[in-house]
């Protein structure tokens, strides 16, 4: 079975979108969201190499750094989406309370 790069990219983008959607909704749940967020942020910190800033990065480190960058981008996107969802929910609540449908 051979898979083209275009197909792989499409699959990764789809999976990334699903992860962002799930994470966004998890972040709206106070306890679960905060625990999940802390765990993922710790993963990013552990991969950043801050423990030895003067060391020369190896190929393994570079891959870890790419992973860390991707996790950070997903987290940032999920946080922004969660904030937008929350704002929309608050607008809906205000509209319903004001009798606007």
C-alpha positions in Angstrom: 0.0 0.0 0.0 1.5 3.3 -1.0 0.2 6.6 0.2 0.9 9.9 -1.5 2.4 12.8 0.4 -0.8 14.7 -0.4 -3.0 12.0 1.2 -0.7 11.9 4.2 -0.9 15.6 4.6 -4.7 15.6 4.3 -5.0 12.9 6.9 -2.7 14.7 9.3 -4.6 18.0 8.8 -7.9 16.1 9.5 -6.5 14.5 12.6 -5.1 17.9 13.8 -8.5 19.5 13.3 -10.2 16.7 15.4 -7.6 17.1 18.1 -8.1 20.9 18.2 -11.9 20.5 18.3 -11.7 17.9 21.2 -9.2 20.0 23.1 -11.2 23.2 22.6 -14.3 21.6 24.2 -12.3 20.0 26.9 -10.9 23.4 27.8 -14.4 24.7 28.4 -14.7 22.1 31.2 -12.9 23.7 34.1 -11.4 20.8 36.0 -10.7 18.4 33.1 -9.6 21.2 30.8 -7.1 22.7 33.2 -5.5 19.3 34.0 -5.2 18.4 30.3 -3.8 21.8 29.5 -1.2 21.5 32.3 -0.2 18.0 31.1 0.3 19.1 27.5 2.2 22.3 28.5 4.5 20.2 30.6 5.2 18.0 27.5 6.1 21.2 25.5 8.4 22.4 28.3 10.1 19.0 28.6 10.8 19.0 24.8 12.1 22.6 24.6 15.6 21.7 25.9 15.6 24.5 28.4 17.5 22.3 30.8 20.7 22.7 28.7 20.4 25.8 26.5 24.1 25.7 25.3 24.0 22.1 24.1 24.2 21.2 20.4 20.9 19.8 19.1 20.9 16.3 17.7 18.6 14.9 15.1 16.5 13.4 17.9 16.3 16.8 19.6 15.2 18.4 16.3 12.4 16.0 15.9 11.4 16.5 19.6 11.5 20.3 19.0 9.2 19.9 15.9 6.8 17.9 18.0 6.9 20.5 20.8 6.2 23.3 18.2 3.3 21.4 16.8 1.8 20.7 20.3 2.2 24.4 21.1 0.5 25.4 17.9 -2.4 23.0 18.6 -2.7 24.3 22.2 -2.7 27.9 21.0 -5.4 27.2 18.4 -7.5 25.2 20.8 -7.3 28.0 23.5 -8.3 30.6 20.9 -11.2 28.4 19.7 -12.4 27.7 23.3 -12.3 31.4 24.0 -14.4 32.1 20.9 -16.9 29.4 21.7 -17.2 30.8 25.2 -17.8 34.3 23.9 -20.5 33.0 21.5 -22.2 31.1 24.3 -22.2 34.2 26.4 -23.7 36.2 23.5 -26.4 33.6 23.0 -27.2 33.7 26.7 -27.5 37.5 26.6 -29.7 37.3 23.5 -32.0 34.7 25.0 -32.2 36.8 28.2 -33.1 39.9 26.3 -35.8 38.0 24.3 -33.8 38.1 21.0 -34.1 34.9 19.0 
